[in-house]
Amino acid sequence: MSYLLHIDSSALGEASVSRQVAQSFLEGWDGEVVHRDLAAAPVPHISEAGITARVTDPAQHTDEQASAAALQDELIEEFLGARAYLFAVPMYNLSMPSVFKAWLDQIMVFGRTFRPSPAAGRPAVLISARGGSYAPGAPNHGLDYVVPTTETVLGHEGQLASM
Ligand SMILES: Cc1cc2nc3c(=O)[nH]c(=O)nc-3n(C[C@H](O)[C@H](O)[C@H](O)COP(=O)(O)O)c2cc1C
């Protein structure tokens, strides 16, 4: 466990602000980096085979389940193998780019990456970029679903309070 896992998700290539800020962060990082560019190489959306593979004895996997499970294993091992994280995640339509959500859906597996959460406590940097303001007083305040504050989470009549 010795590397920084750097995830990019902006579709804008070199023009991307979040990518540029991530690069400037990396200039100060002295250590191994594993880079996954989800825009250049998107991971597939979680599928029926991928979900059912999680609750099926591997010896009983269909070819489709085995293939889906192998991808999850690769992504999870890469995630858990890191000692620190750098996520560059712009705001797209108030939330994260779908390529980043697809990656999250692949790696968030009960009993492997959460409950228990082996990565809990590891340092993580989240770099986000957006066109508008979501600060207190702005018309869109409370609608930031990329970097929600406690106030945002609790601001929707408690609907998200259990997150
Ligand atoms: C598909 C798309 C959706 C966007 N949605 C929002 C949005 O909901 N709110 C916002 O403030 N900016 C939005 N923006 C603006 C981007 O967040 C902004 O351009 C940001 O710099 C993108 O990050 P990047 O430069 O790293 O690609 C959107 C941009 C794109 C391309």
The ligand as an SDF file (V2000), in Angstrom:
LIG
                    3D

 31 33  0  0  0  0  0  0  0  0999 V2000
  -22.4700   18.6360  -18.8260 C   0  0  0  0  0  0  0  0  0  0  0  0
  -22.1670   19.8020  -17.9110 C   0  0  0  0  0  0  0  0  0  0  0  0
  -23.0120   20.0880  -16.8590 C   0  0  0  0  0  0  0  0  0  0  0  0
  -22.7260   21.1390  -15.9950 C   0  0  0  0  0  0  0  0  0  0  0  0
  -23.5700   21.3840  -14.9490 N   0  0  0  0  0  0  0  0  0  0  0  0
  -23.2810   22.3840  -14.0890 C   0  0  0  0  0  0  0  0  0  0  0  0
  -24.1270   22.6420  -12.9610 C   0  0  0  0  0  0  0  0  0  0  0  0
  -25.1320   21.9810  -12.7360 O   0  0  0  0  0  0  0  0  0  0  0  0
  -23.7720   23.6380  -12.1260 N   0  0  0  0  0  0  0  0  0  0  0  0
  -22.6520   24.3910  -12.3040 C   0  0  0  0  0  0  0  0  0  0  0  0
  -22.3900   25.2620  -11.4910 O   0  0  0  0  0  0  0  0  0  0  0  0
  -21.8270   24.1810  -13.3670 N   0  0  0  0  0  0  0  0  0  0  0  0
  -22.1220   23.2000  -14.2440 C   0  0  0  0  0  0  0  0  0  0  0  0
  -21.2990   22.9710  -15.3160 N   0  0  0  0  0  0  0  0  0  0  0  0
  -20.0760   23.7840  -15.4550 C   0  0  0  0  0  0  0  0  0  0  0  0
  -18.8610   22.9920  -14.9880 C   0  0  0  0  0  0  0  0  0  0  0  0
  -19.0250   22.5050  -13.6660 O   0  0  0  0  0  0  0  0  0  0  0  0
  -17.6210   23.8790  -15.0560 C   0  0  0  0  0  0  0  0  0  0  0  0
  -17.4000   24.2030  -16.4250 O   0  0  0  0  0  0  0  0  0  0  0  0
  -16.4080   23.1780  -14.4870 C   0  0  0  0  0  0  0  0  0  0  0  0
  -15.2810   23.9790  -14.7250 O   0  0  0  0  0  0  0  0  0  0  0  0
  -16.2120   21.8060  -15.1080 C   0  0  0  0  0  0  0  0  0  0  0  0
  -15.0580   21.1950  -14.5710 O   0  0  0  0  0  0  0  0  0  0  0  0
  -13.8090   20.8950  -15.5130 P   0  0  0  0  0  0  0  0  0  0  0  0
  -13.3210   22.2600  -15.9830 O   0  0  0  0  0  0  0  0  0  0  0  0
  -12.8290   20.1990  -14.6650 O   0  0  0  0  0  0  0  0  0  0  0  0
  -14.2920   20.0730  -16.6540 O   0  0  0  0  0  0  0  0  0  0  0  0
  -21.5760   21.9330  -16.1940 C   0  0  0  0  0  0  0  0  0  0  0  0
  -20.7200   21.6430  -17.2750 C   0  0  0  0  0  0  0  0  0  0  0  0
  -21.0110   20.5980  -18.1220 C   0  0  0  0  0  0  0  0  0  0  0  0
  -20.0700   20.3040  -19.2690 C   0  0  0  0  0  0  0  0  0  0  0  0
  1  2  1  0
  2  3  1  0
  2 30  2  0
  3  4  2  0
  4  5  1  0
  4 28  1  0
  5  6  2  0
  6  7  1  0
  6 13  1  0
  7  8  2  0
  7  9  1  0
  9 10  1  0
 10 11  2  0
 10 12  1  0
 12 13  2  0
 13 14  1  0
 14 15  1  0
 14 28  1  0
 15 16  1  0
 16 17  1  0
 16 18  1  0
 18 19  1  0
 18 20  1  0
 20 21  1  0
 20 22  1  0
 22 23  1  0
 23 24  1  0
 24 25  2  0
 24 26  1  0
 24 27  1  0
 28 29  2  0
 29 30  1  0
 30 31  1  0
M  END
$$$$
